[in-house]
């Protein structure tokens, strides 16, 4: 069952990896306005802020396998609709410096991104809470490392590169492939047998359920520290990812394939992190591991605006993904182990509200900073302002949390 679960997650993350490139790149084909380009990724990530809590409440009420199945089917349908809409709109008009080419298509894409984002919130929350039902607790680090390695192959190695090549070849192709990936992933989940509903049933009182989850999270200083730290890191990471689109196009004069390969290069480090994460944690301890991974990630972020070419950028993304995955090995395994199964969906959703709800803020902030900087600064300089802010922010973050992380797991 674990193999099918991991394979299904791998396909879902292949689709997510393709989407990393195609949503932002497609927006750049409809406008050159950095704020509008950031808009599609913002609405894709906004559901993490709006629906994380409802997702947790639902996850603790229903069979988690069935919830994953429903969300994968929903995303397959939505990507099919987007594929047909793009096909019908071709050829696209040249993108204006301000405003939009094909505003109707942009609106459809925004609605589709919202639905896909909501489905991702429910699916991912259900998947993380289902994992402890598939393996013993003492094997969570190894199982999560295996899962994240497979996910990274799709999400950060194959997905971005494949999405970039497909969108350069024929615009609707990556969306059609995503529809297929979610459909096959749904079939794999359907083949998993068993009952994956909490043994202790949730009450019928939504407010009481929320208060129970919040009380548990509030009582755990380690969970709060990890949630807030991960949230700020995700905000800074999203600033970098969306700013990279125009930086690669205009400052480095590279196309979609190169952009996809830069993102894909990070997966090499991520896969390595997934492979050695459990051993690193066992050798260094959870607190020391979190400290060192946070420091190395901050250094990578700070160096990104000074990378002179695609190769240097790729190397920094390797370092960033390596450290990020080992950080996740510490934080997610600790969370899965410490939270009771009956509360896992609710506490997990509150945690991810803090950790993932910051993503749309980072995306929007990146576009706002670039827009504001374009007045007093040349455009090529304005395009790297989000990188500079993210680099300084990451160094400040690790300086603030260094000592608390060292004491957190004592």
C-alpha positions, 0 to 999 in steps of 0.5 A: 500500500505504501508503494501505491501511496508514494506512486500516487503522490509522485504523479501528483507532484509531477503535475505540481512541478509542471505547474510551477513553470507553466502557471507563471510562464503562461502569465508572462505570455499574457502580460509583462506586468510583474504584479499581474504575473504574480497574480496567478501563482498568488491565487494558486497559493491563497487557498493555503491561507483560506482553507487550511483550517476547514481542510483539517476539520474535514480530514478528521471527519472522513476517510482520508483515502477517499478525500485524496481520491476526490481531490485528484479527480477534481484536479484532473477535470479542471486541468482538462477544462484549461487544456480545452480553453487554451487550445480554443484561444490559440494563437495568443496575442503579444503580451502588453507592458501593462494590462492583459492580452486575452483577459477572459482567458486570464480570468478562467485561469485564475478561477481554475488556479483557485479550484486546483489550489483548494484541492491541493490543500485538502489532498496534501493535508489528508496525505500527511495525516494518512502516512502514520497509518501506513508505517510504524512511527519509528519508520516515519523518517525513512518513509517520509524521506522515501516519499519526498525523494519520489515527490522531488523527482516529479515536483522539482526534477522532471516536472519543471523541465518537462513543463518548460519544454512542453509549453515551448512546444505547444501551449496546452500540452503541459495542462493536458499531461497534468490532467492525465497525471491526476487521473492515473494518481486517482486510480492508484489511490483507489487500489489502496484498501483499508480504512483510514478514518480516525478511530476516535470520531470528531464531534459534530461541533466545528468550533469545539473541534477547532478549539481542540486543535488550537489548544494542542498547537498552542501547548507545544512551543516546538510546533509553534516555532517550526510553523512560524519559521517554516512560514517565513522561509516559505514567504521568502522562497516564493518571492524568489521563485516568482521573481526568477521568471522575469529575471531569467527572461530579461536579465539573463536572456534565457527561455522556458527550457533554461528556467525549467532546468534551473528549477529542476537542478534543485531536485538533485540536492533535494533527492540527496537530502531525502536520501540522507535526511534520516541519517543526518538527523540521527547523527546530529540530532534534530535541533542541530540539524534544523540549525545547520539546514536553516543557515545553509538555506539562508546563505543560498538565498543571500547569494542568488541575486549575485549569481551571474549565469544559469549554472550558478543559479542551478548550484544555489538551488541544489543547496537550497533544496538539499537543506530544505528537505532535511529541514522538512524531515525534522519538522514533519516527522516530529509533527506526525509523531507528537500529534494524536491521530484523532487531532492530526488533521486539525493540528496539521492544518493549523500548522500548515496555515502558519507555514504555507499561508505565507506563500501568497504573501511572498508571491504578492510582495515580490511583484509589489517590490518590483513594481515600486523599484521600477520608478527610481531604479532601472528595470534590470535592477528592479527585477533583482530587488525581491532576491535581495530582500529575500536574502537579507530576510533569510539571514535575519530569520536564522539569526533570530531562531538559532538559539530557540532551535537548539533548545527546541528538541531537548 
